[in-house]
């Protein structure tokens, strides 16, 4: 394939992309595809997010039930100092 034939093919593709109607339709398709891919990614990661939230919830409950004296309280390191 010569360089002239490659130039003719790229010129043909360029003229198609330059037309406003075709360009608008291609952009709409790309935006819809991006939306579909975004929702697909959210749904794919949803089970792992739910498992993480449940895991943190049960860990927090276990820690507060088993070790209530520790808990998550503010340290009293500076208890006797004036502000």
Secondary structure, 3 states (H helix, E strand, C coil): CCHHHHHHHHHHHHHHHHCHHHHHHHHHHHHHHHHHHHHHHHHHHHHHHHHHHHHHHHHHHHHHHHCCCCCCCCCCCCCCCCC
